[in-house]
Amino acid sequence: MTSTNLDRVLSASETAKIFYGSLPDYVRGAILKNSDKITDEEALHRFADSIMHEFT
């Protein structure tokens, strides 16, 4: 299995891993579908925020 950008971000940062684990399932699912776009922890936060705002 090839490693995605998301895998690398989560492997490199404990805070990113904790943040990702705290997200609702629907947000994690959307992030997984776009995992190559998550190039750093800041991108992870931005993407999660944008997904959550779509559903509020």
Backbone bond lengths (Angstrom), bond angles and torsions (degrees), N, CA, C in turn:
res aa  C-N    CA-C-N  psi(-1)  N-CA   C-N-CA  omega(-1)  CA-C   N-CA-C  phi
1 M - - - 1.459 - - 1.533 108.37 -
2 T 1.297 116.19 132.22 1.459 119.43 -179.93 1.516 110.10 -81.50
3 S 1.296 114.84 148.17 1.452 121.85 179.64 1.521 109.31 -82.53
4 T 1.326 116.40 134.88 1.461 120.83 177.63 1.526 109.19 -94.41
5 N 1.311 115.03 169.04 1.462 119.32 174.97 1.525 110.07 -57.23
6 L 1.336 117.00 -41.25 1.460 120.61 179.30 1.529 110.66 -59.48
7 D 1.321 117.21 -44.47 1.471 120.44 178.37 1.523 110.79 -56.82
8 R 1.320 116.04 -43.65 1.469 120.12 -179.29 1.532 111.28 -65.22
9 V 1.324 116.80 -41.12 1.475 120.47 179.27 1.534 109.69 -63.70
10 L 1.319 116.53 -45.84 1.463 120.02 -177.90 1.526 111.33 -68.21
11 S 1.321 117.61 -33.90 1.462 121.04 177.80 1.518 112.22 -69.99
12 A 1.311 116.45 -31.94 1.461 121.31 -174.39 1.522 113.38 -85.89
13 S 1.325 117.59 -19.21 1.470 119.18 -171.75 1.522 111.64 -136.40
14 E 1.314 115.65 118.31 1.461 120.81 177.06 1.532 110.57 -65.61
15 T 1.334 117.47 -37.03 1.469 119.45 179.97 1.530 110.85 -67.20
16 A 1.324 117.49 -36.29 1.472 120.39 176.20 1.523 110.41 -64.55
17 K 1.326 116.11 -40.57 1.469 121.04 179.50 1.524 110.60 -63.18
18 I 1.337 116.40 -43.71 1.468 120.81 179.01 1.534 110.19 -64.90
19 F 1.320 116.82 -45.07 1.464 121.31 178.69 1.529 110.75 -59.48
20 Y 1.322 116.92 -48.99 1.462 121.64 -179.51 1.530 110.47 -59.43
21 G 1.324 116.71 -43.29 1.461 120.72 179.82 1.514 113.58 -65.49
22 S 1.330 117.16 -23.70 1.465 120.93 -178.72 1.524 113.12 -84.88
23 L 1.321 116.70 -9.68 1.465 120.48 -176.23 1.520 111.71 -76.06
24 P 1.332 117.22 149.97 1.468 120.35 174.38 1.535 110.86 -61.98
25 D 1.314 115.63 154.86 1.469 121.09 -177.92 1.522 113.06 -53.60
26 Y 1.339 117.24 -43.02 1.463 119.23 -176.55 1.529 111.72 -64.80
27 V 1.321 117.11 -31.93 1.466 120.69 178.65 1.522 109.58 -72.92
28 R 1.330 116.55 -44.67 1.475 119.56 177.88 1.522 110.85 -60.78
29 G 1.323 117.12 -38.93 1.462 120.63 178.32 1.517 111.92 -62.04
30 A 1.333 116.37 -43.92 1.464 120.30 178.62 1.524 110.88 -65.01
31 I 1.331 116.35 -38.72 1.463 120.26 178.32 1.527 109.86 -65.13
32 L 1.320 116.97 -43.22 1.468 119.79 179.52 1.522 111.97 -60.01
33 K 1.328 116.46 -39.13 1.467 120.28 179.46 1.524 112.06 -66.54
34 N 1.319 116.54 -21.63 1.467 122.17 -178.94 1.525 111.28 -120.11
35 S 1.320 116.67 30.29 1.464 120.90 -170.76 1.525 113.80 -60.76
36 D 1.317 118.54 -27.03 1.465 119.49 179.86 1.525 112.30 -72.76
37 K 1.345 117.19 -17.64 1.460 120.57 178.80 1.528 112.13 -82.85
38 I 1.326 116.54 -11.80 1.461 121.44 -178.44 1.526 108.07 -89.90
39 T 1.324 115.79 94.25 1.461 120.41 -173.64 1.520 113.81 -97.09
40 D 1.339 116.99 -16.28 1.456 120.74 177.71 1.528 108.87 -157.64
41 E 1.332 115.76 175.13 1.460 119.52 -176.13 1.525 111.78 -63.86
42 E 1.311 117.13 -36.10 1.466 120.73 178.21 1.530 110.54 -61.94
43 A 1.321 117.22 -42.03 1.468 121.19 177.96 1.524 110.65 -63.78
44 L 1.322 117.16 -37.26 1.460 121.47 177.36 1.526 110.04 -60.30
45 H 1.326 116.98 -46.70 1.471 121.06 179.57 1.532 111.06 -64.52
46 R 1.329 116.79 -44.97 1.476 120.16 -179.95 1.522 110.97 -61.07
47 F 1.314 116.64 -45.66 1.467 120.57 -178.00 1.530 110.17 -64.65
48 A 1.331 117.16 -44.08 1.467 120.85 179.16 1.529 110.47 -61.45
49 D 1.327 116.80 -43.99 1.469 120.32 178.73 1.520 111.61 -60.88
50 S 1.322 116.55 -42.84 1.470 119.25 -178.58 1.525 111.14 -66.43
51 I 1.321 118.04 -37.29 1.467 121.04 178.16 1.535 109.72 -65.92
52 M 1.327 116.85 -45.74 1.460 119.79 -179.20 1.519 112.02 -63.41
53 H 1.337 117.54 -36.20 1.459 119.91 178.94 1.529 112.14 -69.56
54 E 1.319 117.06 -28.68 1.470 119.84 176.61 1.512 111.88 -64.27
55 F 1.326 116.73 -28.11 1.475 121.43 -174.64 1.515 113.13 -101.75
56 T 1.342 117.48 7.23 1.468 118.01 179.60 1.522 110.27 -111.85
